[in-house]
Amino acid sequence: MSYPSQSAAVTIRPATPEDVSTLVALIKALAEYEKLAHEVTGTAEELTQFLFGDRPYAEAIMAEVDGTTAGMALFFYNFSTFLMQPGLYLEDLFVLPAYRRQGIGQALLVYLGKLALAKGCGRFEWSVLDWNTPAIEFYRQMGAELKPEWQLCRVTGEALQAFAAMT
């Protein structure tokens, strides 16, 4: 499924297995920006398996300007018990610094919004770090509602092992 972006020079397309090394580089750049580089522990092989294997768990789209990668978005589907409909969850969106403020982030979000509607999703959601003021302002300008009453809960690594072992 392809949607035109607002700028003729920007192309948004689904990622392919050939994009994995580029996706890994973008993920690492995002982690650096978010001061979370120490949390990047996955491999290109794992990313390939979980995006393009027998049972994909997520999808990615690429943003290109004149054939050069400018950014990406990684997303997956979830389900709303209250809406009783699927939802689209944007795990990460990243635009390289040299390409910011050119409509690329908006093009990625609009593409995903259209995809969510095409797939019958009742909502499109994502999280943003509370210190990332430029992103918060951008999302608000696009019409996103921030939900301050919700707190993200996460269990990973050894804590997940212990969590799953509880009786």
HELIX and SHEET records of a PDB file:
HELIX    1   1 PRO A   17  ASP A   19  5                                   3    
HELIX    2   2 VAL A   20  TYR A   33  1                                  14    
HELIX    3   3 ALA A   37  GLU A   39  5                                   3    
HELIX    4   4 ALA A   44  PHE A   52  1                                   9    
HELIX    5   5 PRO A   97  TYR A   99  5                                   3    
HELIX    6   6 ILE A  104  ALA A  118  1                                  15    
HELIX    7   7 THR A  133  GLN A  141  1                                   9    
HELIX    8   8 GLY A  157  ALA A  165  1                                   9    
SHEET    1   A 5 VAL A  10  PRO A  14  0                                        
SHEET    2   A 5 GLU A  59  VAL A  65 -1                                        
SHEET    3   A 5 THR A  68  SER A  80 -1                                        
SHEET    4   A 5 GLN A  85  VAL A  95 -1                                        
SHEET    5   A 5 ARG A 123  TRP A 126  1                                        
END                                                                             
